[in-house]
Amino acid sequence: MSEPAVETPVLDRYECRACGYVYEPEKGDDKHDIPSGILFAELPTNWRCPVCSAKKTAFANIGPAGTASGFKENLGYGLGVNNLTPTQKNILIFGALALGFLFFISLYGLQ
């Protein structure tokens, strides 16, 4: 007989709308002695932002790490770029800038 699947909670990150601090359950909160693995919903009601001391109500769910940024209904637009994670977008943007700079510098080699 098979065991029922254990549902693992999604480790959503929450961003402080006042200062931009992101609470990540994988890391926890060292300033308030919150160990890693504690979900945002499980934080004490008197927990505050470690940067600006904002209440829990000032935080917005930004989803788990490594997911595509933006609204889910817009992910099909934009030549596939909307499906990239923020890290992939940074690599694409700064890689293109570096390549453009190298092409520009290579023009000095022409006589």
C-alpha positions as CSV (number, residue, x, y, z in Angstrom):
1,M,0.0,0.0,0.0
2,S,1.4,3.4,-1.0
3,E,1.8,6.2,1.5
4,P,-0.2,9.5,0.8
5,A,1.9,12.2,-0.6
6,V,3.1,14.7,1.9
7,E,2.3,18.2,0.8
8,T,5.4,20.5,1.2
9,P,4.6,24.1,1.8
10,V,5.8,26.5,-0.9
11,L,8.6,28.7,0.5
12,D,7.2,32.0,-0.7
13,R,9.3,35.1,-0.1
14,Y,7.8,38.3,1.2
15,E,9.1,41.8,0.5
16,C,8.7,44.8,2.8
17,R,6.9,47.5,0.9
18,A,8.5,50.2,3.1
19,C,12.2,49.3,2.6
20,G,12.5,46.4,0.1
21,Y,13.8,43.8,2.6
22,V,12.9,40.3,1.5
23,Y,12.1,37.6,4.1
24,E,13.3,34.3,2.7
25,P,12.2,31.2,4.7
26,E,15.3,29.3,3.5
27,K,17.5,31.8,5.4
28,G,15.2,32.9,8.3
29,D,16.0,36.0,10.3
30,D,19.2,36.1,12.4
31,K,18.3,39.5,14.0
32,H,15.2,38.1,15.6
33,D,16.5,34.5,16.1
34,I,14.1,33.0,13.5
35,P,15.7,29.7,12.2
36,S,15.6,28.8,8.6
37,G,12.6,26.9,7.3
38,I,10.0,29.1,9.1
39,L,7.2,30.2,6.8
40,F,6.1,33.8,6.8
41,A,2.7,32.8,8.1
42,E,4.3,31.0,11.0
43,L,6.2,34.1,12.2
44,P,5.0,35.6,15.5
45,T,2.4,38.4,15.2
46,N,4.8,40.8,16.8
47,W,7.6,40.1,14.3
48,R,8.9,43.3,12.6
49,C,11.0,43.9,9.6
50,P,14.7,43.7,10.7
51,V,15.6,46.7,8.6
52,C,12.9,49.3,9.1
53,S,10.7,47.7,11.9
54,A,7.6,47.6,9.7
55,K,4.8,45.3,10.8
56,K,4.0,42.0,9.0
57,T,1.1,43.7,7.2
58,A,3.6,45.9,5.3
59,F,4.9,42.8,3.5
60,A,3.8,41.5,0.1
61,N,4.1,38.0,-1.3
62,I,6.6,37.9,-4.2
63,G,6.6,34.1,-4.6
64,P,9.3,31.5,-4.3
65,A,12.8,32.2,-5.4
66,G,13.8,31.4,-9.0
67,T,10.3,32.0,-10.5
68,A,9.6,34.3,-13.4
69,S,8.9,37.8,-12.3
70,G,5.7,39.6,-13.3
71,F,2.0,38.8,-13.5
72,K,1.2,35.2,-14.5
73,E,-1.2,36.3,-17.3
74,N,1.6,38.3,-19.0
75,L,4.2,35.5,-19.1
76,G,3.2,34.5,-22.6
77,Y,4.1,37.9,-24.1
78,G,7.4,39.5,-24.9
79,L,9.3,37.0,-27.2
80,G,9.7,34.6,-24.3
81,V,11.7,37.0,-22.2
82,N,8.8,37.2,-19.7
83,N,9.4,33.6,-18.7
84,L,13.0,34.3,-17.6
85,T,13.8,34.5,-13.9
86,P,15.3,37.8,-12.6
87,T,18.8,36.2,-12.6
88,Q,18.4,35.1,-16.2
89,K,17.2,38.6,-17.2
90,N,20.3,40.2,-15.5
91,I,22.6,37.8,-17.3
92,L,20.9,38.7,-20.6
93,I,21.0,42.4,-20.1
94,F,24.5,42.8,-18.7
95,G,25.9,40.2,-21.1
96,A,24.5,42.2,-24.0
97,L,26.0,45.4,-22.6
98,A,29.4,43.7,-22.2
99,L,29.2,42.3,-25.7
100,G,28.3,45.8,-27.1
101,F,31.1,47.4,-25.2
102,L,33.6,44.8,-26.6
103,F,32.4,45.5,-30.1
104,F,32.8,49.2,-29.5
105,I,36.3,48.8,-28.2
106,S,37.2,46.5,-31.1
107,L,36.6,49.4,-33.5
108,Y,39.8,51.0,-32.2
109,G,41.6,48.0,-33.8
110,L,40.5,49.1,-37.3
111,Q,42.9,51.3,-39.2
